[in-house]
Amino acid sequence: MCRKTILQTIDTLQSEHCESCTHLAGAAGNQAERLFHDVCKKCVIGKQIIQLGKGLTAGHHQQQQHHWSNEETFYAVNHIEVLGIAKGVEQVANRLEIDPYYVEVHYFRQKEKAHHTSVV
């Protein structure tokens, strides 16, 4: 199952079952978070959501993270800015033979780094 489908499935399960859960009703803040973790581990739907969530990260931890050269970083950042996130990430990932997840993460880290070092 692709990442987008997993996220949509989790969202559907939460909106159909978790939002009306009587165990979580009225809880807020840290109490809600504690209840969520305690109740959901015992709940059939909660177990399904947890299992689906594991599928989101399983593939990314198995692949070794790419070590970016300056040229690859320059290419990726500029290419993504010209084509946009969706098309740019896909094309850079195909060209450099890297998981699109890592391309997107690297792009946003570079943008964040540039934002923090820019002169105001």
C-alpha positions as CSV (number, residue, x, y, z in Angstrom):
1,M,0.0,0.0,0.0
2,C,1.4,3.4,-0.9
3,R,2.0,6.1,1.7
4,K,-0.9,8.3,0.5
5,T,-3.3,5.3,0.7
6,I,-2.1,4.4,4.2
7,L,-2.6,8.0,5.4
8,Q,-6.1,8.1,3.9
9,T,-7.0,4.8,5.5
10,I,-5.8,6.0,8.9
11,D,-7.7,9.3,8.5
12,T,-10.9,7.4,7.6
13,L,-10.6,5.0,10.5
14,Q,-10.0,7.9,12.9
15,S,-12.9,10.0,11.6
16,E,-15.4,7.0,11.6
17,H,-14.4,5.4,14.9
18,C,-12.0,7.5,17.1
19,E,-13.9,10.8,17.0
20,S,-17.0,9.1,18.5
21,C,-15.0,6.9,21.0
22,T,-16.6,7.1,24.4
23,H,-13.3,6.4,26.1
24,L,-11.7,9.6,24.7
25,A,-14.8,11.9,25.1
26,G,-14.1,15.0,27.2
27,A,-10.4,14.4,27.5
28,A,-8.0,17.2,26.6
29,G,-4.3,17.9,26.4
30,N,-1.9,15.4,28.1
31,Q,-4.8,13.4,29.5
32,A,-6.2,12.9,26.0
33,E,-2.8,11.8,24.7
34,R,-2.4,9.3,27.6
35,L,-5.9,7.9,27.1
36,F,-5.3,7.7,23.4
37,H,-2.2,5.5,23.8
38,D,-3.7,3.4,26.6
39,V,-7.1,2.8,24.9
40,C,-6.0,2.5,21.4
41,K,-3.5,-0.3,22.1
42,K,-6.5,-2.4,23.4
43,C,-9.0,-1.3,20.7
44,V,-9.3,-3.3,17.5
45,I,-9.4,-0.1,15.4
46,G,-6.5,1.4,17.4
47,K,-4.4,-1.8,16.7
48,Q,-5.3,-1.4,13.0
49,I,-4.1,2.2,13.0
50,I,-0.9,1.4,14.8
51,Q,-0.2,-1.4,12.3
52,L,-0.8,0.9,9.4
53,G,1.4,3.5,10.9
54,K,4.3,1.1,11.1
55,G,3.9,0.7,7.3
56,L,4.6,4.4,6.9
57,T,8.1,4.2,8.2
58,A,9.1,0.6,7.4
59,G,10.5,1.2,3.9
60,H,12.3,4.4,4.9
61,H,14.3,2.8,7.7
62,Q,15.4,-0.1,5.6
63,Q,17.0,2.0,2.9
64,Q,20.3,3.6,3.7
65,Q,20.2,7.4,3.7
66,H,21.8,9.1,0.8
67,H,24.9,11.2,1.3
68,W,24.3,14.4,-0.7
69,S,27.2,16.1,-2.6
70,N,27.1,19.8,-3.1
71,E,26.2,19.4,-6.8
72,E,23.3,17.0,-6.0
73,T,22.0,19.4,-3.4
74,F,22.2,22.3,-5.8
75,Y,20.5,20.3,-8.6
76,A,17.7,19.0,-6.3
77,V,16.8,22.4,-4.6
78,N,16.8,24.3,-7.9
79,H,15.0,21.6,-9.8
80,I,12.2,21.3,-7.2
81,E,11.8,25.1,-7.0
82,V,11.3,25.3,-10.7
83,L,9.0,22.3,-11.1
84,G,7.2,22.4,-7.7
85,I,7.3,19.8,-5.0
86,A,5.3,17.0,-6.5
87,K,6.9,16.9,-10.0
88,G,10.4,18.1,-8.8
89,V,10.8,15.5,-6.0
90,E,9.7,12.7,-8.3
91,Q,12.1,13.7,-11.1
92,V,15.0,14.3,-8.8
93,A,14.4,10.9,-7.1
94,N,14.3,9.1,-10.4
95,R,17.4,10.9,-11.7
96,L,19.5,10.3,-8.6
97,E,18.0,6.9,-7.9
98,I,17.0,7.9,-4.4
99,D,13.7,7.3,-2.4
100,P,11.4,10.3,-3.0
101,Y,10.9,10.5,0.8
102,Y,14.6,11.3,1.3
103,V,14.6,13.9,-1.6
104,E,11.7,15.7,0.0
105,V,13.3,15.6,3.5
106,H,16.6,16.9,2.1
107,Y,14.9,19.7,0.2
108,F,13.0,21.0,3.3
109,R,16.1,20.7,5.5
110,Q,18.1,22.8,2.9
111,K,15.2,25.4,2.8
112,E,15.1,25.6,6.6
113,K,18.9,26.0,6.7
114,A,18.7,28.8,4.2
115,H,15.9,30.5,6.1
116,H,17.9,30.4,9.3
117,T,21.0,31.8,7.8
118,S,19.4,34.6,5.7
119,V,20.0,38.2,6.7
120,V,16.8,40.1,7.7
